[in-house]
Amino acid sequence: MPIDFEVTCAIPRSGRTLNNFLNKLKRFGADTGEIDAILRVIAQSKESSSRDLQTVFASLKEMGKEVPACFGVFVDRKRENRPYRVGFLGYNWTIGGIRVRVEGEEPHNGSSLIKLDEVDFTVVGLDELLSMTQYYLRDPTTVTKWGMYNYHLEKPTGIRVAGSAHLTSYNPLLGCDVQDMVGFFLISESGRKRAMNLETLSRSGQRVFVKGRYTGIVTAAYPGLKLISVEDVEDAVVGAEKGSVGIEIVQSGNTLKRKGLFLHGAPLFLSESLYVVDYDRFIQNKALQKLIKTLKPVGYFEDSRIREFALWYYALEQNLRDAWLDKPPLSEFFCEPADVENGLRPYRLQTRRWKPDDHYKKEDALKYIQEAQQKLQMCYHEFANQYGR
């Protein structure tokens, strides 16, 4: 049979990124009914997961013709008992006139598939990208924002961040959609309500809980920490002795707040869903070029992203309130002039190999940072007036 797609894309087979990305495809002409049916199945699949494989296969068979044939069975490794579960396997959509095969994968495998030259692009967070591709970076410890990633690529690879996918989901606290930004924060249990930071903890050889996939990132930045790999960082901190700490991905802070935990300072890095493209394929594939242009990756300093960043910060701040200790100012949180030296530049997709050199747009970047910090404050005050402090 002839190949019925022009571009391949890998996305997580379950979870928020899958939901947000498929919902976004509706804006580009993908069938709304199909996508809603797919998302209903994915929403139910968590509850119908089972350690008995035949039970899950039976539930997959019962779906019949009521939903698109795009599902498979996988092992849900995020759960301690590792149950079998129905997840998104793959489907073809036409986006901007381009036939696209969208394939479900483990979240971290998107980065691996780009690295292995097996897909054209993927939707993946900076946290996942860093955990899988540190080997290619000059200094992964300084890549604290995704705008720095391409600059630090040194070893031969086609991996490139094209920009933010600008995926959003509903935030019940504010009653509106908020972009899927997250921070990799230091957290502690309620008995340790005082300011602390990773530098101090590293010098003292503190024991710190962290998910196994992030141990390489943390060790590279703070080699003095005694890392303990766990399945659930928050539960590990809650169940351990007083004074225990962990490093965890935080988006809204809801589970942190529910478990009585505290957030400390600024994150080790910021992350959000990104379009990560195989640049070598991009140069050769006109359909991929057209598709990426259609999807419109958002640049780090674009007004829409600045607005979403201020909204995410405001939502996290309002949700956690006094549980966020030593909270950094919004302007410093977004970026600082020192970030320019680490490659935070306003590059475009027209930039050769999407990789700025040491001098590329340094002056422009400093101007963008100053403007961004002013815009952030304006947006923040707007949200404070709109939603109430």
KEBA-17238 format. One record per residue (C-alpha): x negated, y, z negated; residue number from 1; residue in one letter. Coordinates in pm, 1 decimal, decimal comma. Each point is the difference from the previous one (the first is absolute). Layout:
REM KEBA-17238
px X; py Y; pz Z; num NUM; residuo A
...
//
This chain:
REM KEBA-17238
px 0,0; py 0,0; pz 0,0; num 1; residuo M
px -123,6; py 354,9; pz 72,2; num 2; residuo P
px -94,4; py 217,1; pz -296,0; num 3; residuo I
px 300,5; py 217,0; pz -89,8; num 4; residuo D
px -183,6; py 267,8; pz -199,6; num 5; residuo F
px -262,6; py 265,5; pz 71,2; num 6; residuo E
px -112,4; py 89,7; pz -352,7; num 7; residuo V
px -35,0; py -202,0; pz -321,9; num 8; residuo T
px 54,8; py 136,5; pz -351,7; num 9; residuo C
px -42,9; py -165,8; pz -341,5; num 10; residuo A
px 209,2; py 106,0; pz -299,9; num 11; residuo I
px 64,7; py -159,1; pz -342,4; num 12; residuo P
px 255,4; py -281,7; pz 21,1; num 13; residuo R
px 189,5; py 131,2; pz -305,7; num 14; residuo S
px 5,6; py 301,5; pz -230,7; num 15; residuo G
px 34,8; py 378,4; pz 22,2; num 16; residuo R
px -232,0; py 55,1; pz 295,1; num 17; residuo T
px 195,7; py -247,4; pz 212,2; num 18; residuo L
px 331,5; py 162,7; pz -95,3; num 19; residuo N
px -125,5; py 352,3; pz 58,5; num 20; residuo N
px -166,9; py -78,7; pz 333,0; num 21; residuo F
px 297,6; py -187,6; pz 144,1; num 22; residuo L
px 230,6; py 282,0; pz -107,9; num 23; residuo N
px -228,7; py 245,1; pz 176,5; num 24; residuo K
px 20,4; py -202,7; pz 322,6; num 25; residuo L
px 370,6; py 91,7; pz 18,6; num 26; residuo K
px -106,3; py 356,7; pz 82,8; num 27; residuo R
px -181,7; py -130,2; pz 307,1; num 28; residuo F
px 291,7; py -191,5; pz 147,7; num 29; residuo G
px -26,9; py -338,5; pz -174,0; num 30; residuo A
px 338,6; py -165,8; pz -50,4; num 31; residuo D
px 141,7; py 122,2; pz -334,2; num 32; residuo T
px 225,1; py -303,9; pz -43,9; num 33; residuo G
px -288,2; py -241,7; pz 50,5; num 34; residuo E
px -225,6; py 179,7; pz -244,8; num 35; residuo I
px 270,6; py 31,6; pz -265,1; num 36; residuo D
px 68,8; py -374,6; pz 28,0; num 37; residuo A
px -371,7; py -76,9; pz -35,1; num 38; residuo I
px -31,1; py 223,5; pz -304,8; num 39; residuo L
px 303,4; py -163,2; pz -165,6; num 40; residuo R
px -164,0; py -340,8; pz 30,2; num 41; residuo V
px -331,5; py 129,9; pz -134,9; num 42; residuo I
px 180,3; py 162,2; pz -295,6; num 43; residuo A
px 169,1; py -330,3; pz -85,8; num 44; residuo Q
px -308,8; py -213,7; pz 54,4; num 45; residuo S
px -164,6; py 93,2; pz -331,3; num 46; residuo K
px 295,9; py -133,6; pz -198,9; num 47; residuo E
px 28,7; py -313,8; pz 214,7; num 48; residuo S
px -369,7; py -87,5; pz -24,6; num 49; residuo S
px -76,5; py -341,5; pz -146,2; num 50; residuo S
px -287,5; py -229,0; pz -83,5; num 51; residuo R
px 186,9; py -268,4; pz 193,7; num 52; residuo D
px -95,5; py 37,1; pz 365,5; num 53; residuo L
px 301,3; py -190,1; pz 134,1; num 54; residuo Q
px 237,9; py 235,2; pz -182,0; num 55; residuo T
px -153,6; py 301,2; pz 172,4; num 56; residuo V
px 0,6; py -171,0; pz 340,5; num 57; residuo F
px 369,4; py -77,5; pz -53,7; num 58; residuo A
px 77,5; py 365,7; pz -73,4; num 59; residuo S
px -193,7; py 101,3; pz 312,3; num 60; residuo L
px 204,2; py -246,1; pz 207,6; num 61; residuo K
px 329,1; py 132,7; pz -143,3; num 62; residuo E
px -70,6; py 345,2; pz 143,7; num 63; residuo M
px 101,5; py -138,2; pz 338,7; num 64; residuo G
px 87,8; py 248,8; pz 269,2; num 65; residuo K
px 116,5; py 274,6; pz -234,0; num 66; residuo E
px -345,4; py 160,1; pz -10,2; num 67; residuo V
px -284,7; py 39,0; pz 252,0; num 68; residuo P
px -229,0; py -302,9; pz 27,2; num 69; residuo A
px -304,1; py 166,4; pz -153,9; num 70; residuo C
px -55,1; py -171,8; pz -335,1; num 71; residuo F
px -236,8; py -259,6; pz -140,4; num 72; residuo G
px -91,1; py -149,2; pz -337,7; num 73; residuo V
px -306,1; py 114,9; pz -192,9; num 74; residuo F
px -154,4; py -33,4; pz -345,1; num 75; residuo V
px 71,8; py 303,1; pz -218,8; num 76; residuo D
px -342,9; py 33,3; pz -164,0; num 77; residuo R
px 99,8; py 314,8; pz -187,5; num 78; residuo K
px 209,0; py -214,3; pz -235,9; num 79; residuo R
px -174,8; py -205,3; pz -267,5; num 80; residuo E
px 180,3; py -324,9; pz 92,6; num 81; residuo N
px -71,6; py 60,7; pz 373,5; num 82; residuo R
px 346,6; py -92,5; pz 132,6; num 83; residuo P
px 90,8; py -55,4; pz 364,4; num 84; residuo Y
px 196,2; py 282,3; pz 154,5; num 85; residuo R
px 157,9; py 111,3; pz 326,4; num 86; residuo V
px -187,8; py 289,9; pz 159,2; num 87; residuo G
px -28,4; py 193,7; pz 324,2; num 88; residuo F
px -190,6; py -200,5; pz 262,3; num 89; residuo L
px 17,1; py 206,3; pz 318,3; num 90; residuo G
px 225,6; py 178,6; pz 248,9; num 91; residuo Y
px -26,3; py 204,1; pz 320,0; num 92; residuo N
px 129,2; py 353,8; pz 30,2; num 93; residuo W
px -32,6; py 261,0; pz 274,4; num 94; residuo T
px -136,4; py 324,2; pz -146,3; num 95; residuo I
px -51,8; py 302,3; pz 223,6; num 96; residuo G
px 26,9; py -226,0; pz 304,1; num 97; residuo G
px -271,8; py -235,5; pz -133,8; num 98; residuo I
px 76,3; py -363,8; pz -81,0; num 99; residuo R
px -140,2; py -59,8; pz -348,9; num 100; residuo V
px -43,0; py -331,0; pz -184,2; num 101; residuo R
px 28,5; py 73,9; pz -374,0; num 102; residuo V
px -138,6; py -286,5; pz -210,5; num 103; residuo E
px 34,9; py -61,3; pz -374,4; num 104; residuo G
px -315,7; py -70,7; pz -198,6; num 105; residuo E
px -144,6; py 11,9; pz -349,7; num 106; residuo E
px -52,7; py 372,2; pz -80,7; num 107; residuo P
px -378,6; py -28,2; pz -10,1; num 108; residuo H
px -14,9; py -210,2; pz 314,5; num 109; residuo N
px 89,4; py 300,3; pz 213,3; num 110; residuo G
px -347,5; py 140,5; pz -61,2; num 111; residuo S
px -156,5; py -340,2; pz 66,9; num 112; residuo S
px 184,0; py -39,7; pz 330,8; num 113; residuo L
px -127,4; py 337,2; pz 120,3; num 114; residuo I
px -350,8; py -97,8; pz -113,8; num 115; residuo K
px 28,9; py -328,8; pz 189,3; num 116; residuo L
px 129,8; py 171,9; pz 314,8; num 117; residuo D
px 327,9; py -195,2; pz -11,0; num 118; residuo E
px 260,4; py 280,9; pz -2,9; num 119; residuo V
px 14,4; py 346,6; pz 156,5; num 120; residuo D
px 109,0; py 187,8; pz -310,9; num 121; residuo F
px 137,6; py -54,9; pz -346,5; num 122; residuo T
px 183,3; py 184,6; pz -275,4; num 123; residuo V
px -212,6; py -24,7; pz -312,7; num 124; residuo V
px -87,8; py 202,7; pz -309,7; num 125; residuo G
px -344,0; py 145,3; pz -71,6; num 126; residuo L
px -20,3; py -225,8; pz -307,1; num 127; residuo D
px 38,0; py -308,4; pz 217,4; num 128; residuo E
px -234,1; py 140,5; pz 263,4; num 129; residuo L
px -273,1; py 71,0; pz -255,2; num 130; residuo L
px 29,4; py -339,8; pz -164,6; num 131; residuo S
px -47,7; py -180,3; pz 333,5; num 132; residuo M
px -245,8; py 222,6; pz 190,3; num 133; residuo T
px -247,3; py 144,0; pz -253,6; num 134; residuo Q
px -283,3; py -172,6; pz 186,1; num 135; residuo Y
px 39,3; py 243,5; pz 290,5; num 136; residuo Y
px -19,7; py 317,4; pz -211,9; num 137; residuo L
px -305,0; py 210,7; pz -81,5; num 138; residuo R
px 125,6; py 71,2; pz -352,3; num 139; residuo D
px 345,7; py -136,5; pz -89,2; num 140; residuo P
px -12,2; py 169,3; pz -343,1; num 141; residuo T
px 42,1; py 343,4; pz 163,2; num 142; residuo T
px 298,4; py -102,2; pz 216,0; num 143; residuo V
px 261,8; py 124,5; pz -246,3; num 144; residuo T
px 241,3; py 125,6; pz 268,6; num 145; residuo K
px 80,9; py -160,5; pz 333,0; num 146; residuo W
px -123,4; py 305,9; pz 190,6; num 147; residuo G
px -355,0; py -100,5; pz -96,4; num 148; residuo M
px 15,9; py -358,4; pz 125,3; num 149; residuo Y
px -105,0; py 33,3; pz 365,8; num 150; residuo N
px -291,6; py 226,1; pz -91,7; num 151; residuo Y
px -156,5; py -272,5; pz -216,8; num 152; residuo H
px 21,6; py -278,5; pz 259,2; num 153; residuo L
px -356,4; py -102,6; pz 80,4; num 154; residuo E
px -11,6; py -362,3; pz 106,9; num 155; residuo K
px 131,5; py -92,2; pz 347,9; num 156; residuo P
px 379,5; py -29,7; pz -13,7; num 157; residuo T
px 305,8; py 122,7; pz 188,7; num 158; residuo G
px 192,8; py 64,8; pz -322,6; num 159; residuo I
px 132,2; py 357,5; pz -10,7; num 160; residuo R
px 263,3; py 184,2; pz -200,8; num 161; residuo V
px 223,9; py 184,4; pz 246,9; num 162; residuo A
px 191,0; py 180,9; pz -273,7; num 163; residuo G
px 281,3; py -35,7; pz -251,5; num 164; residuo S
px 305,9; py -204,0; pz 97,4; num 165; residuo A
px 204,8; py 244,8; pz -210,4; num 166; residuo H
px 226,4; py -274,9; pz -137,6; num 167; residuo L
px 255,2; py 101,6; pz -261,6; num 168; residuo T
px 242,3; py -169,5; pz -237,2; num 169; residuo S
px 275,8; py 116,8; pz -233,2; num 170; residuo Y
px -104,1; py 142,0; pz -337,2; num 171; residuo N
px 290,3; py -28,4; pz -249,3; num 172; residuo P
px -148,2; py 258,5; pz -237,3; num 173; residuo L
px 18,4; py 276,6; pz 261,3; num 174; residuo L
px 278,1; py -149,7; pz 211,2; num 175; residuo G
px -194,3; py 34,1; pz 324,9; num 176; residuo C
px -259,7; py -180,2; pz 211,4; num 177; residuo D
px -363,3; py 30,7; pz -112,4; num 178; residuo V
px -303,2; py -116,2; pz 196,6; num 179; residuo Q
px -162,3; py -327,9; pz -109,7; num 180; residuo D
px -310,2; py 157,9; pz -154,1; num 181; residuo M
px -174,3; py -174,4; pz -288,6; num 182; residuo V
px -300,4; py 51,4; pz -224,6; num 183; residuo G
px -240,5; py -258,2; pz -142,6; num 184; residuo F
px 15,6; py 116,0; pz -362,4; num 185; residuo F
px -148,1; py -86,5; pz -335,0; num 186; residuo L
px 281,7; py -112,4; pz -233,8; num 187; residuo I
px 9,7; py -85,6; pz -370,4; num 188; residuo S
px 241,2; py -138,0; pz -257,1; num 189; residuo E
px 188,1; py 230,0; pz -237,1; num 190; residuo S
px -249,5; py -37,3; pz -286,1; num 191; residuo G
px -262,2; py 191,9; pz 197,0; num 192; residuo R
px 163,5; py 336,8; pz 53,0; num 193; residuo K
px -314,6; py 204,8; pz 58,8; num 194; residuo R
px -191,9; py 130,0; pz 298,3; num 195; residuo A
px -253,4; py -234,4; pz 158,6; num 196; residuo M
px -161,9; py -55,2; pz 335,6; num 197; residuo N
px -171,9; py -271,6; pz 198,7; num 198; residuo L
px -345,8; py 158,7; pz -27,5; num 199; residuo E
px 5,5; py -21,1; pz -380,6; num 200; residuo T
px 146,6; py -349,6; pz 0,6; num 201; residuo L
px -265,7; py -116,4; pz 245,6; num 202; residuo S
px -282,1; py 128,0; pz -220,7; num 203; residuo R
px 142,1; py -184,8; pz -300,0; num 204; residuo S
px 55,1; py -323,7; pz 192,8; num 205; residuo G
px 376,0; py 4,6; pz -58,1; num 206; residuo Q
px 205,2; py -306,7; pz 87,7; num 207; residuo R
px 253,1; py 95,5; pz 269,4; num 208; residuo V
px 283,7; py -199,4; pz 158,5; num 209; residuo F
px 33,5; py 24,2; pz 379,5; num 210; residuo V
px 157,9; py -198,1; pz 284,3; num 211; residuo K
px -251,3; py -234,0; pz 156,3; num 212; residuo G
px 17,4; py 158,2; pz 345,5; num 213; residuo R
px -123,4; py 331,5; pz -142,3; num 214; residuo Y
px -295,2; py -123,4; pz -205,6; num 215; residuo T
px -246,3; py 75,5; pz 281,6; num 216; residuo G
px 118,0; py 361,2; pz 30,0; num 217; residuo I
px -16,8; py 61,7; pz -374,7; num 218; residuo V
px -335,9; py -174,5; pz -46,5; num 219; residuo T
px -155,0; py 208,4; pz 277,7; num 220; residuo A
px 115,6; py 324,0; pz -165,2; num 221; residuo A
px -49,3; py -95,5; pz -366,9; num 222; residuo Y
px -243,1; py -294,0; pz -35,0; num 223; residuo P
px -9,4; py 33,9; pz -379,8; num 224; residuo G
px 361,6; py -109,8; pz -47,7; num 225; residuo L
px 74,2; py -356,5; pz -111,6; num 226; residuo K
px 278,6; py -88,0; pz 242,9; num 227; residuo L
px 258,3; py -267,1; pz -73,8; num 228; residuo I
px 197,6; py -114,5; pz 304,2; num 229; residuo S
px 372,3; py -49,1; pz -73,5; num 230; residuo V
px 325,1; py -51,8; pz 193,6; num 231; residuo E
px 189,1; py 285,8; pz -172,6; num 232; residuo D
px -208,7; py 283,7; pz -141,7; num 233; residuo V
px 282,2; py 170,1; pz -190,8; num 234; residuo E
px 107,0; py -321,8; pz -175,0; num 235; residuo D
px -362,7; py -80,1; pz -80,1; num 236; residuo A
px -48,6; py 340,1; pz -165,4; num 237; residuo V
px 326,4; py -32,7; pz -194,7; num 238; residuo V
px -85,3; py -350,3; pz -122,0; num 239; residuo G
px -361,0; py 68,3; pz -98,0; num 240; residuo A
px -139,3; py 153,8; pz -318,2; num 241; residuo E
px 28,2; py 370,8; pz -78,2; num 242; residuo K
px -227,1; py 220,2; pz 204,1; num 243; residuo G
px 28,8; py -214,3; pz 313,2; num 244; residuo S
px -11,6; py 172,2; pz 338,5; num 245; residuo V
px 50,1; py -89,7; pz 362,4; num 246; residuo G
px -15,8; py 152,0; pz 346,7; num 247; residuo I
px 322,2; py -23,1; pz 197,5; num 248; residuo E
px 173,9; py 126,1; pz 312,6; num 249; residuo I
px 271,8; py 247,0; pz -106,6; num 250; residuo V
px 266,6; py 145,9; pz 227,8; num 251; residuo Q
px 299,4; py 120,7; pz -203,0; num 252; residuo S
px -114,7; py -99,9; pz -349,0; num 253; residuo G
px 330,0; py -177,2; pz -74,2; num 254; residuo N
px -144,0; py -329,7; pz -126,1; num 255; residuo T
px -276,9; py 185,0; pz -183,2; num 256; residuo L
px 258,8; py 208,7; pz -183,2; num 257; residuo K
px 222,1; py -299,5; pz -74,6; num 258; residuo R
px -290,0; py -187,1; pz -160,8; num 259; residuo K
px -113,2; py 297,7; pz -210,6; num 260; residuo G
px -334,0; py 42,2; pz 176,9; num 261; residuo L
px -203,0; py 315,5; pz 63,9; num 262; residuo F
px -162,3; py 137,2; pz 313,3; num 263; residuo L
px -339,4; py 169,5; pz -27,0; num 264; residuo H
px -147,1; py 278,3; pz 211,5; num 265; residuo G
px -54,5; py -17,8; pz 374,2; num 266; residuo A
px 5,5; py -325,0; pz 198,8; num 267; residuo P
px -305,3; py -185,1; pz 128,2; num 268; residuo L
px 153,1; py 48,3; pz 345,2; num 269; residuo F
px 326,8; py 102,1; pz 165,8; num 270; residuo L
px 181,7; py -221,6; pz 246,0; num 271; residuo S
px 301,2; py -7,2; pz 232,4; num 272; residuo E
px 109,5; py -199,2; pz 304,0; num 273; residuo S
px -233,4; py 69,9; pz 292,7; num 274; residuo L
px -12,8; py -83,1; pz 368,2; num 275; residuo Y
px -328,1; py -187,4; pz 38,0; num 276; residuo V
px -97,0; py -60,3; pz 363,2; num 277; residuo V
px -256,1; py -209,0; pz 182,8; num 278; residuo D
px -173,8; py 289,1; pz 175,0; num 279; residuo Y
px -164,5; py -217,0; pz 264,7; num 280; residuo D
px 338,8; py -138,8; pz 102,2; num 281; residuo R
px 145,6; py 351,9; pz -12,6; num 282; residuo F
px -248,6; py 121,4; pz 262,6; num 283; residuo I
px 82,5; py -290,7; pz 231,3; num 284; residuo Q
px 377,9; py -26,9; pz -52,3; num 285; residuo N
px 214,8; py 280,9; pz 144,4; num 286; residuo K
px 311,9; py -148,4; pz -160,3; num 287; residuo A
px -164,2; py 17,9; pz -344,4; num 288; residuo L
px -99,2; py 362,0; pz 63,0; num 289; residuo Q
px 358,0; py 86,4; pz 94,1; num 290; residuo K
px 143,4; py -182,0; pz -300,2; num 291; residuo L
px -228,6; py 171,1; pz -252,9; num 292; residuo I
px 88,9; py 334,0; pz 158,5; num 293; residuo K
px 369,0; py -89,4; pz -40,8; num 294; residuo T
px -42,9; py -99,7; pz -365,8; num 295; residuo L
px -177,5; py 333,7; pz -70,5; num 296; residuo K
px -246,6; py -82,3; pz -281,1; num 297; residuo P
px -1,7; py 286,1; pz -251,5; num 298; residuo V
px -329,5; py 175,1; pz -74,9; num 299; residuo G
px -128,7; py 56,9; pz -351,8; num 300; residuo Y
px 55,9; py 376,7; pz 5,5; num 301; residuo F
px 330,2; py 13,5; pz 190,9; num 302; residuo E
px 277,6; py 203,1; pz -161,2; num 303; residuo D
px 239,2; py -296,3; pz -16,6; num 304; residuo S
px -254,0; py -205,0; pz -192,8; num 305; residuo R
px -87,2; py 286,3; pz -236,2; num 306; residuo I
px 368,4; py 35,0; pz -79,2; num 307; residuo R
px 40,8; py -373,0; pz -62,5; num 308; residuo E
px -310,2; py -5,5; pz -220,0; num 309; residuo F
px 134,9; py 281,3; pz -218,2; num 310; residuo A
px 333,6; py -181,6; pz -26,5; num 311; residuo L
px -166,0; py -329,9; pz -97,4; num 312; residuo W
px -216,2; py 172,8; pz -263,4; num 313; residuo Y
px 303,2; py 183,6; pz -137,4; num 314; residuo Y
px 206,4; py -321,7; pz -17,7; num 315; residuo A
px -279,5; py -191,2; pz -177,8; num 316; residuo L
px -58,3; py 286,9; pz -242,9; num 317; residuo E
px 370,3; py 32,8; pz -83,8; num 318; residuo Q
px 42,4; py -372,9; pz -45,7; num 319; residuo N
px -300,3; py -49,4; pz -231,1; num 320; residuo L
px -8,3; py 341,4; pz -172,7; num 321; residuo R
px -212,0; py -37,0; pz -318,7; num 322; residuo D
px -104,3; py -352,4; pz 100,7; num 323; residuo A
px -237,8; py 149,7; pz 259,8; num 324; residuo W
px -301,8; py 112,1; pz -201,9; num 325; residuo L
px -270,7; py 235,0; pz 126,7; num 326; residuo D
px 206,5; py 61,9; pz 313,5; num 327; residuo K
px -201,6; py 164,4; pz 281,6; num 328; residuo P
px 130,5; py 316,8; pz 167,8; num 329; residuo P
px 193,6; py -63,5; pz 319,4; num 330; residuo L
px -247,5; py 191,6; pz 218,8; num 331; residuo S
px -302,2; py -200,0; pz -123,0; num 332; residuo E
px 200,5; py -321,1; pz 21,9; num 333; residuo F
px 61,3; py 51,7; pz 372,8; num 334; residuo F
px -354,8; py 94,0; pz 96,6; num 335; residuo C
px -298,0; py 207,1; pz -109,7; num 336; residuo E
px -268,2; py 187,4; pz 198,2; num 337; residuo P
px -250,5; py -271,6; pz -98,6; num 338; residuo A
px 207,9; py -251,7; pz 198,7; num 339; residuo D
px -114,3; py 166,1; pz 322,7; num 340; residuo V
px -352,3; py -133,9; pz -53,2; num 341; residuo E
px 150,1; py -348,7; pz -20,3; num 342; residuo N
px 170,1; py 32,6; pz 335,6; num 343; residuo G
px 344,0; py 145,7; pz -71,3; num 344; residuo L
px 47,4; py 180,2; pz 332,0; num 345; residuo R
px 297,6; py 100,7; pz 217,5; num 346; residuo P
px -88,4; py -244,3; pz 279,8; num 347; residuo Y
px 240,4; py -77,9; pz 283,3; num 348; residuo R
px 59,6; py -312,9; pz 206,8; num 349; residuo L
px -187,4; py 177,7; pz 278,0; num 350; residuo Q
px -313,1; py -0,7; pz -215,0; num 351; residuo T
px -255,6; py -238,0; pz 147,4; num 352; residuo R
px 35,9; py -335,5; pz -176,9; num 353; residuo R
px 217,0; py 179,9; pz -259,6; num 354; residuo W
px -310,8; py 39,7; pz -210,9; num 355; residuo K
px -135,0; py 342,6; pz -101,1; num 356; residuo P
px -373,1; py 55,4; pz -25,7; num 357; residuo D
px -173,8; py 191,6; pz -278,9; num 358; residuo D
px 73,9; py 340,6; pz 151,7; num 359; residuo H
px 335,2; py -58,9; pz 169,0; num 360; residuo Y
px 254,6; py 264,3; pz -109,3; num 361; residuo K
px -155,3; py 59,2; pz -342,9; num 362; residuo K
px 101,0; py 365,3; pz -1,8; num 363; residuo E
px 346,4; py -85,6; pz 125,4; num 364; residuo D
px 37,9; py -258,3; pz -276,2; num 365; residuo A
px -80,1; py 255,4; pz -272,3; num 366; residuo L
px 258,1; py 235,4; pz 148,9; num 367; residuo K
px 257,5; py -281,1; pz 15,4; num 368; residuo Y
px -65,1; py -87,5; pz -364,8; num 369; residuo I
px 56,6; py 357,8; pz -114,2; num 370; residuo Q
px 319,3; py 25,0; pz 203,3; num 371; residuo E
px 119,0; py -341,6; pz -117,2; num 372; residuo A
px -46,1; py 89,1; pz -365,7; num 373; residuo Q
px 211,2; py 311,8; pz 44,0; num 374; residuo Q
px 271,0; py -193,4; pz 185,7; num 375; residuo K
px -0,7; py -269,3; pz -268,5; num 376; residuo L
px 74,7; py 253,6; pz -272,4; num 377; residuo Q
px 280,3; py 152,5; pz 205,1; num 378; residuo M
px 156,1; py -341,2; pz 61,4; num 379; residuo C
px -38,9; py -99,0; pz -364,5; num 380; residuo Y
px 181,1; py 312,0; pz -124,8; num 381; residuo H
px 270,9; py -54,7; pz 259,0; num 382; residuo E
px 58,0; py -354,4; pz -128,0; num 383; residuo F
px -7,9; py 113,7; pz -363,5; num 384; residuo A
px 271,9; py 254,9; pz 76,8; num 385; residuo N
px 198,8; py -248,4; pz 207,8; num 386; residuo Q
px -6,6; py -297,8; pz -235,6; num 387; residuo Y
px -58,9; py 173,5; pz -333,0; num 388; residuo G
px -294,5; py -62,0; pz -229,4; num 389; residuo R
//
